[in-house]
Amino acid sequence: MHRRIAELDDPASQMSLIWNEEHDRYVLNELLQIAELQFQPTARAAFQMTTIQRIQPKLVSEKLGLSVNAVLISKSRVLMRLRQDAKGLVESSSRDF
């Protein structure tokens, strides 16, 4: 147990990498729940599909019945808010959002 805890002191250790990834995933899920209260369902869906599921904006626009521009604006607004709320809470190198 002490060895595993000591591994957390080394940022390059497997234990630290796992710990940071789990922490970042938890924070992201919490931020996404907060975003549910701040954005309309179509904006959240556009963000989720383009950013998390990595579906092309044109396909998302067809599926949601929005223009490609509306999809990109929704993605941008949600992403900007998540970045603002996440500042200092997640490792910037481990998340590409």
N, C-alpha and C positions, 0 to 999 in steps of 0.2 A: 504494500500500500504506500509506504513512504517513497519507494522508488518511482511509482507512478505519479505521485504528487510532485516529486522533484523534477520529473520530465516536463511538467507544466512551466517550469522556469526557463526551459530552452524553447524559444519560439520556433525553432526548426524541427523539434521533435514531433513524432507521429501523434503523440497524445495532445500536444498543443494545437496541432493542425485540426484534429478531430474536435477538440474543445471549441476552438474559434469557429469552425464551420457550424457546429450545433448552436452556438450562441447567435451567430448571424442569422441562421434559419429561424430561430425563435423570434428574434427581433423583427425580421422581415414579416413573419406571419402576424405579429402584433400590429405592425404598421399597416399591413393590408386590411386588418380588421378595422382599424381606425379610419382608413380610406373609405371603407364601406359607408361610413356615416357622412363623409364629406363630398362624395361624388355620386352622380346618377349611375344607375345600373349599366347603361350603355357605355359610359366613360370607363367604368371599371372593367367591363367586358373587353373593350378595345385595348386597354392597357394589358390585361391578363393575356389575351390572345397574341398580341404583338410582342410583348416583352417576355413573358414567362413561357408561353407555348411556342414562341418564335414563328408565328404564322405571318405570312406576308400581308402588309396593310391592304392591298387590293382584295385579297380573299376575305379579310376581316370586314372590309367595307361591304362586300356583297352579302356576307352572312348576317351582318347587323343592319343592313339597309341604310348605311351612312355613306357619305362621300369619303374618298381616301383622305382628303384634307381634314375632315372631322375626326377620323380615326387617329391621324397623326397628332392633331391638337389635343385630343383626349389623352393619348399616350403621354404626350409631353407634359400636360398639366398634372397628371397623376404622378409621373416620374419625378417632376420637380418637387412636388409636395413630399413624396417619400424620401427623396434625397435631403430635403430640408429637415424633416423629422428624424432621419437616421443619422444626421451629422454627429459624429463622435460615438455612435452606438455600435457600428459594424466596422469590420476591417475593410478598408477601401480596396485592398488588393485581392480580396477573396470574393467580392461581389461585383458583378458588372451590371448594375442597374442605376 
